[in-house]
Amino acid sequence: MDFPAEADMKWVVTLAPPSAAWEGLPVCRDGCPPTTFPIRHAFAGLAAYGGLLLADGMNERGLAAGMLWIDDRPASYNYTDDGRRALTFVDLLPYLLASCGTVQEALDFMDPTQLQITTDFGDEMYAAMGLEPGKLPQHVSLMDATGDTALIEFSTDPEQPWIKYRNVTVVANDPAYPEQWLNVKRWEEFTRSPEYQSKQNPLTRQGDAVQLPGAYGSIGRFTKLTMLVDLCAEEAPYPTFATWSPAYKDAQAAPAMPAIAAAQSILASVEKPWAVSRGGKAGSNTIVTMLRAHTLGTYLLRTPLDPRWRGFNLTAMDWLAREGPGIQKLSLATHASDWWRDLGEAGRM
């Protein structure tokens, strides 16, 4: 995730143990009670504004969900008392993680004939999030332990309030998903054009190889991720991992490590370095990176001030003994020694 350097997002890690209850926001401004629902599947996630907005998370079943900013889709939905179940947009991710174990379950729940998502809650909440009241320009990505994936993009059409895309392995911000795919095709065609090839150094040109874009904007990141993820699907990542780390004697006992190593390499190619804006101030940069091992139930994070991967094994945690029965909101700084795990340990989980 990348944000302007001056933005104070008040990040916390949210831990939701099984059998706890989530207490959310009212679905309308006047007369609606706060939203509450039970936690069926324990989950952990990264939340902004002191825990108000869960931006990314994964549950113990391996279902992960994340929100991404998309400026050209400012969703705005008012509550309608028509018998459908209602959730506020900020409670959608917690509900999906708490209640669903697979992408298919989440998509089945997201039936607009049975569910309405509202953005019609108090202006003070939007002020706390630095957003225009009533508008949440976000889309939601889903992935589970079976490898099933989906993307939900919200629209301004009341007849079709959201669009579901299946088999979506890569998601970025603007523009909408179909346009992102067109940009990938345009880049591949451009790099094969005589004009582009004529400008390449003949000593480094590699036949039919397609160069990755060097930009760190949303379009460039989407294109790079798509091409690299496709490569991992075709070739085994780091097949001789043990030969690169002779000291790592138990490599065979950690079969997830080569895949995690490949994921780290891919993530490094799209993390935004510290930038300078036109005004001479610091621009947006990547402030946190998440890595999920869905089949292991491991949720990892990395920040610039602590480049080691740290996180949770959601399937092995003794929730009651470790954090207590209620929803926990942990500061990344003050609780680091209590819950962080390093990547080497995570690879053995």
Secondary structure in CASP SS format (residue, H / E / C, confidence):
PFRMAT SS
TARGET T0000
AUTHOR 0000-0000-0000
METHOD secondary structure of the structure
MODEL  1
M C 1.00
D E 1.00
F E 1.00
P C 1.00
A C 1.00
E C 1.00
A C 1.00
D C 1.00
M C 1.00
K C 1.00
W C 1.00
V E 1.00
V E 1.00
T E 1.00
L E 1.00
A E 1.00
P C 1.00
P C 1.00
S C 1.00
A C 1.00
A E 1.00
W E 1.00
E E 1.00
G E 1.00
L E 1.00
P E 1.00
V C 1.00
C C 1.00
R C 1.00
D C 1.00
G C 1.00
C C 1.00
P C 1.00
P E 1.00
T E 1.00
T E 1.00
F E 1.00
P E 1.00
I C 1.00
R C 1.00
H C 1.00
A C 1.00
F E 1.00
A E 1.00
G E 1.00
L E 1.00
A E 1.00
A E 1.00
Y H 1.00
G H 1.00
G H 1.00
L C 1.00
L E 1.00
L E 1.00
A E 1.00
D E 1.00
G E 1.00
M E 1.00
N E 1.00
E C 1.00
R C 1.00
G C 1.00
L C 1.00
A E 1.00
A E 1.00
G E 1.00
M E 1.00
L E 1.00
W E 1.00
I C 1.00
D C 1.00
D C 1.00
R C 1.00
P C 1.00
A E 1.00
S C 1.00
Y C 1.00
N C 1.00
Y C 1.00
T C 1.00
D C 1.00
D C 1.00
G C 1.00
R C 1.00
R E 1.00
A E 1.00
L E 1.00
T E 1.00
F H 1.00
V H 1.00
D H 1.00
L H 1.00
L H 1.00
P H 1.00
Y H 1.00
L H 1.00
L H 1.00
A H 1.00
S H 1.00
C C 1.00
G C 1.00
T C 1.00
V H 1.00
Q H 1.00
E H 1.00
A H 1.00
L H 1.00
D H 1.00
F H 1.00
M C 1.00
D C 1.00
P C 1.00
T C 1.00
Q C 1.00
L E 1.00
Q E 1.00
I E 1.00
T E 1.00
T C 1.00
D C 1.00
F C 1.00
G C 1.00
D H 1.00
E H 1.00
M H 1.00
Y H 1.00
A H 1.00
A H 1.00
M H 1.00
G C 1.00
L C 1.00
E C 1.00
P C 1.00
G C 1.00
K C 1.00
L E 1.00
P C 1.00
Q E 1.00
H E 1.00
V E 1.00
S E 1.00
L E 1.00
M E 1.00
D C 1.00
A C 1.00
T C 1.00
G C 1.00
D C 1.00
T E 1.00
A E 1.00
L E 1.00
I E 1.00
E E 1.00
F E 1.00
S C 1.00
T C 1.00
D C 1.00
P C 1.00
E C 1.00
Q C 1.00
P C 1.00
W E 1.00
I E 1.00
K E 1.00
Y E 1.00
R E 1.00
N C 1.00
V C 1.00
T C 1.00
V C 1.00
V C 1.00
A C 1.00
N C 1.00
D C 1.00
P C 1.00
A C 1.00
Y H 1.00
P H 1.00
E H 1.00
Q H 1.00
W H 1.00
L H 1.00
N H 1.00
V H 1.00
K H 1.00
R H 1.00
W H 1.00
E H 1.00
E H 1.00
F H 1.00
T H 1.00
R C 1.00
S C 1.00
P H 1.00
E H 1.00
Y H 1.00
Q H 1.00
S H 1.00
K C 1.00
Q C 1.00
N C 1.00
P C 1.00
L C 1.00
T C 1.00
R C 1.00
Q C 1.00
G C 1.00
D C 1.00
A C 1.00
V C 1.00
Q C 1.00
L C 1.00
P C 1.00
G C 1.00
A C 1.00
Y C 1.00
G C 1.00
S H 1.00
I H 1.00
G H 1.00
R H 1.00
F H 1.00
T H 1.00
K H 1.00
L H 1.00
T H 1.00
M H 1.00
L H 1.00
V H 1.00
D H 1.00
L H 1.00
C H 1.00
A H 1.00
E H 1.00
E C 1.00
A C 1.00
P C 1.00
Y C 1.00
P C 1.00
T C 1.00
F H 1.00
A H 1.00
T H 1.00
W H 1.00
S C 1.00
P C 1.00
A C 1.00
Y C 1.00
K C 1.00
D C 1.00
A H 1.00
Q H 1.00
A H 1.00
A C 1.00
P C 1.00
A C 1.00
M H 1.00
P H 1.00
A H 1.00
I H 1.00
A H 1.00
A H 1.00
A H 1.00
Q H 1.00
S H 1.00
I H 1.00
L H 1.00
A H 1.00
S H 1.00
V H 1.00
E C 1.00
K C 1.00
P C 1.00
W C 1.00
A C 1.00
V E 1.00
S C 1.00
R C 1.00
G C 1.00
G C 1.00
K C 1.00
A E 1.00
G C 1.00
S C 1.00
N E 1.00
T E 1.00
I C 1.00
V C 1.00
T E 1.00
M E 1.00
L E 1.00
R E 1.00
A E 1.00
H C 1.00
T C 1.00
L C 1.00
G C 1.00
T E 1.00
Y E 1.00
L E 1.00
L E 1.00
R E 1.00
T E 1.00
P C 1.00
L C 1.00
D E 1.00
P E 1.00
R E 1.00
W E 1.00
R E 1.00
G E 1.00
F E 1.00
N E 1.00
L C 1.00
T C 1.00
A C 1.00
M C 1.00
D C 1.00
W H 1.00
L H 1.00
A H 1.00
R H 1.00
E H 1.00
G C 1.00
P C 1.00
G C 1.00
I C 1.00
Q E 1.00
K E 1.00
L E 1.00
S E 1.00
L C 1.00
A C 1.00
T C 1.00
H C 1.00
A H 1.00
S H 1.00
D H 1.00
W H 1.00
W C 1.00
R C 1.00
D C 1.00
L H 1.00
G H 1.00
E H 1.00
A H 1.00
G H 1.00
R C 1.00
M C 1.00
END
